Amino acid sequence: MMLARVALGRDPYPDAAANRPMTLTGQGYVALGAQVAQVAKFNPYHDERGRFTTANGVSAASPQRNDDRQLAFTGTLIDKRYDEVIGITHCTYATPVGTFTIEHKGHVACPDTYPVPRF
């Protein structure tokens, strides 16, 4: 095995362990290729929803939400067009996840914001 210091053009140390290639880990210096004990985090305190809690079962306050409820976004008006051929006003809105268009019969004013329709 080639000594690490010799490979760098330096004189080797008298202690053979000091000449081995090493890496710094959370457990200190370890020779390259050596097995390191696994480090894992463990917290036995969780509530029925899987959130972290304290030992007495208290978790950070968060709003309760019905799981079958969809997230509601409000779109912001980015485009308004009136199609004279078919008599429809197209109002296009932007949300954090995309755009949607609402069509109104006739020549109408588009509101500045509009709730995202549920499909």
Backbone as numpy.savetxt, mean C-alpha at the origin, in Angstrom:
# Nx Ny Nz CAx CAy CAz Cx Cy Cz
40.36 -21.59 0.84 39.52 -20.42 0.84 40.41 -19.18 0.84
40.09 -18.25 -0.02 40.88 -17.03 -0.08 40.45 -16.11 1.05
41.40 -15.55 1.74 41.10 -14.66 2.85 40.60 -13.32 2.34
39.61 -12.75 3.04 38.99 -11.51 2.60 39.99 -10.37 2.53
40.84 -10.23 3.54 41.81 -9.13 3.55 42.86 -9.33 2.46
43.25 -10.58 2.21 44.22 -10.85 1.16 43.62 -10.49 -0.20
42.33 -10.81 -0.39 41.66 -10.49 -1.64 41.63 -8.98 -1.87
41.66 -8.19 -0.80 41.66 -6.73 -0.90 43.08 -6.17 -0.95
44.08 -7.04 -0.95 45.46 -6.59 -1.00 46.01 -6.16 0.35
45.40 -6.62 1.43 45.85 -6.27 2.78 46.46 -7.48 3.46
47.26 -7.21 4.48 47.83 -8.30 5.27 46.75 -8.94 6.12
46.76 -10.28 6.24 45.76 -10.94 7.07 45.99 -10.66 8.55
44.88 -10.70 9.33 44.99 -10.58 10.79 45.47 -11.91 11.36
46.08 -11.88 12.54 46.52 -13.14 13.17 45.35 -14.06 13.51
44.21 -13.49 13.88 43.03 -14.29 14.22 42.33 -14.70 12.92
42.20 -16.00 12.69 41.62 -16.50 11.44 40.18 -16.04 11.24
39.41 -15.92 12.33 38.01 -15.50 12.21 37.90 -14.08 11.68
38.89 -13.24 11.96 38.86 -11.85 11.51 39.11 -11.73 10.01
39.63 -12.76 9.40 39.94 -12.72 7.97 38.81 -13.26 7.10
37.75 -13.77 7.71 36.64 -14.33 6.94 35.71 -13.23 6.47
35.13 -13.36 5.26 34.15 -12.37 4.79 32.93 -12.39 5.72
32.53 -11.22 6.19 31.42 -11.12 7.15 30.39 -10.11 6.64
29.22 -10.20 7.19 28.17 -9.22 6.93 27.54 -8.84 8.26
27.05 -7.61 8.34 26.42 -7.14 9.57 24.92 -7.41 9.50
24.39 -8.12 10.47 22.96 -8.42 10.56 22.42 -7.82 11.83
21.16 -8.01 12.07 20.54 -7.55 13.31 21.09 -8.26 14.52
21.72 -9.39 14.33 22.31 -10.15 15.43 23.81 -9.95 15.53
24.36 -8.97 14.80 25.79 -8.72 14.82 26.43 -9.22 13.55
27.78 -9.29 13.54 28.51 -9.77 12.37 28.37 -11.28 12.24
28.13 -11.72 11.01 27.96 -13.15 10.71 28.80 -13.46 9.48
29.48 -14.58 9.52 30.28 -14.99 8.36 29.36 -15.23 7.17
29.81 -14.80 5.99 29.00 -15.03 4.79 28.79 -16.52 4.58
27.57 -16.88 4.28 27.24 -18.28 4.07 26.82 -18.99 5.33
26.97 -18.38 6.50 26.57 -19.01 7.76 25.06 -18.87 7.94
24.47 -19.80 8.63 23.04 -19.74 8.92 22.76 -18.72 10.01
21.75 -17.91 9.82 21.34 -16.92 10.80 19.98 -17.34 11.34
19.81 -17.23 12.65 18.51 -17.58 13.25 17.44 -16.65 12.70
16.25 -17.17 12.47 15.15 -16.38 11.94 14.68 -15.36 12.97
14.42 -14.16 12.50 13.88 -13.10 13.35 12.43 -12.91 12.94
11.54 -12.95 13.89 10.12 -12.79 13.59 9.46 -11.93 14.65
8.46 -11.16 14.22 7.68 -10.37 15.16 6.49 -11.21 15.60
6.10 -11.03 16.83 4.97 -11.80 17.33 4.14 -10.91 18.24
2.86 -10.83 17.97 1.92 -10.11 18.82 0.68 -10.98 18.95
0.47 -11.59 20.12 -0.66 -12.50 20.27 -2.00 -11.78 20.42
-1.99 -10.46 20.52 -3.23 -9.74 20.82 -3.88 -9.21 19.54
-4.98 -9.86 19.16 -5.76 -9.45 18.00 -7.24 -9.56 18.36
-8.06 -8.68 17.78 -9.50 -8.79 18.01 -10.11 -9.74 16.98
-11.43 -9.86 16.99 -12.11 -10.81 16.11 -11.98 -10.44 14.63
-11.61 -9.17 14.33 -11.44 -8.74 12.94 -9.97 -8.78 12.51
-9.06 -9.26 13.39 -7.67 -9.38 13.05 -6.83 -8.14 13.31
-7.42 -7.10 13.90 -6.67 -5.88 14.19 -5.84 -6.06 15.45
-4.70 -5.36 15.51 -3.86 -5.42 16.70 -4.60 -4.77 17.87
-4.46 -5.36 19.06 -5.07 -4.83 20.26 -4.03 -4.83 21.37
-4.42 -4.27 22.50 -3.58 -4.34 23.69 -3.90 -5.64 24.42
-3.20 -5.89 25.52 -3.41 -7.13 26.27 -4.83 -7.23 26.80
-5.48 -6.09 27.08 -6.85 -6.14 27.59 -7.89 -6.07 26.47
-7.48 -6.23 25.22 -8.42 -6.33 24.10 -8.85 -5.02 23.49
-8.22 -3.91 23.82 -8.60 -2.61 23.27 -7.85 -2.38 21.97
-8.57 -2.03 20.92 -7.94 -1.71 19.65 -8.14 -0.24 19.35
-7.40 0.26 18.39 -7.55 1.65 17.99 -8.96 1.85 17.46
-9.56 2.95 17.83 -10.93 3.24 17.39 -10.95 3.41 15.88
-11.84 2.71 15.23 -12.03 2.87 13.80 -13.52 2.75 13.53
-14.00 3.45 12.51 -15.43 3.38 12.24 -15.85 1.97 11.83
-16.97 1.54 12.32 -17.51 0.24 11.94 -18.13 0.38 10.56
-17.88 -0.59 9.71 -18.39 -0.52 8.36 -19.03 -1.85 8.01
-20.13 -1.77 7.35 -20.80 -2.97 6.87 -19.99 -3.50 5.68
-19.56 -4.77 5.73 -18.66 -5.32 4.71 -19.27 -5.38 3.32
-20.60 -5.40 3.20 -21.19 -5.47 1.87 -21.42 -4.08 1.28
-21.01 -3.06 1.98 -21.16 -1.69 1.48 -19.98 -1.33 0.58
-20.25 -0.68 -0.53 -19.20 -0.25 -1.43 -18.69 1.12 -0.99
-17.46 1.43 -1.36 -16.94 2.76 -1.09 -17.65 3.77 -1.98
-17.96 4.93 -1.43 -18.66 5.95 -2.19 -17.69 7.08 -2.53
-17.63 7.44 -3.79 -16.83 8.56 -4.26 -17.76 9.59 -4.86
-17.30 10.81 -4.89 -18.02 11.87 -5.57 -17.15 12.33 -6.71
-17.73 12.40 -7.89 -16.99 12.84 -9.06 -17.00 14.35 -9.18
-15.94 14.88 -9.76 -15.81 16.31 -10.02 -15.94 16.53 -11.52
-16.78 17.48 -11.92 -17.06 17.74 -13.33 -15.78 18.13 -14.07
-15.49 17.40 -15.17 -14.31 17.73 -15.98 -14.68 18.04 -17.42
-15.89 17.66 -17.86 -16.29 17.93 -19.24 -17.81 17.93 -19.36
-18.33 18.85 -20.19 -19.76 18.91 -20.45 -19.95 19.10 -21.95
-20.77 18.23 -22.55 -21.02 18.32 -23.99 -22.51 18.08 -24.24
-23.03 18.83 -25.20 -24.42 18.64 -25.60 -24.43 18.11 -27.03
-25.09 16.98 -27.23 -25.20 16.37 -28.56 -26.53 16.83 -29.16
-26.44 17.74 -30.13 -27.66 18.31 -30.73 -28.41 17.30 -31.59
-27.72 16.30 -32.11 -28.36 15.32 -32.98 -29.36 14.47 -32.19
-28.97 14.02 -30.99 -29.85 13.16 -30.21 -30.46 13.89 -29.00
-30.04 15.14 -28.76 -30.62 15.93 -27.68 -30.23 15.45 -26.29
-28.98 15.07 -26.11 -28.49 14.55 -24.83 -27.32 15.41 -24.34
-27.32 15.72 -23.03 -26.18 16.40 -22.40 -25.32 15.34 -21.73
-24.02 15.32 -22.05 -23.06 14.38 -21.46 -22.23 15.13 -20.42
-22.32 14.72 -19.16 -21.54 15.31 -18.07 -20.51 14.26 -17.63
-19.22 14.56 -17.77 -18.17 13.62 -17.41 -17.50 14.07 -16.12
-17.33 13.12 -15.21 -16.79 13.39 -13.87 -15.55 12.54 -13.62
-14.62 13.09 -12.83 -13.39 12.38 -12.45 -13.46 12.02 -10.97
-12.95 10.82 -10.64 -12.84 10.36 -9.25 -11.41 9.88 -9.04
-11.03 9.54 -7.81 -9.67 9.00 -7.60 -9.40 7.70 -8.34
-10.44 6.98 -8.77 -10.23 5.69 -9.42 -10.61 5.66 -10.89
-11.02 6.78 -11.46 -11.38 6.80 -12.87 -12.40 7.88 -13.18
-13.04 7.75 -14.33 -14.05 8.72 -14.75 -15.36 8.01 -15.04
-16.44 8.79 -15.05 -17.74 8.27 -15.46 -18.52 9.40 -16.11
-19.49 9.03 -16.94 -20.30 10.01 -17.66 -21.77 9.79 -17.33
-22.46 10.88 -17.03 -23.91 10.86 -16.80 -24.55 11.56 -17.99
-25.58 10.93 -18.56 -26.29 11.52 -19.70 -27.65 12.00 -19.24
-27.96 13.23 -19.61 -29.26 13.84 -19.28 -29.98 14.14 -20.58
-31.29 13.89 -20.60 -32.09 14.20 -21.77 -32.33 15.70 -21.81
-32.04 16.29 -22.93 -32.24 17.73 -23.10 -30.97 18.51 -22.79
-31.12 19.83 -22.87 -29.99 20.74 -22.62 -30.07 21.17 -21.17
-29.27 20.52 -20.29 -29.32 20.80 -18.86 -27.94 21.23 -18.37
-27.92 21.90 -17.21 -26.66 22.29 -16.58 -26.13 21.10 -15.77
-24.87 20.78 -15.95 -24.25 19.70 -15.20 -23.85 20.20 -13.81
-24.19 19.46 -12.76 -23.73 19.86 -11.43 -22.20 19.76 -11.34
-21.57 20.57 -10.48 -20.12 20.56 -10.33 -19.60 19.24 -9.76
-20.40 18.58 -8.92 -20.05 17.27 -8.37 -21.23 16.34 -8.53
-20.95 15.03 -8.53 -22.01 14.03 -8.71 -21.57 12.74 -8.05
-22.45 12.08 -7.29 -22.07 10.81 -6.65 -21.85 9.73 -7.70
-20.87 8.87 -7.44 -20.56 7.78 -8.37 -21.74 6.81 -8.38
-22.24 6.46 -9.56 -23.36 5.51 -9.61 -22.91 4.12 -9.19
-23.81 3.39 -8.56 -23.53 1.99 -8.16 -24.06 1.07 -9.24
-23.21 0.12 -9.60 -23.59 -0.80 -10.69 -24.02 -2.12 -10.14
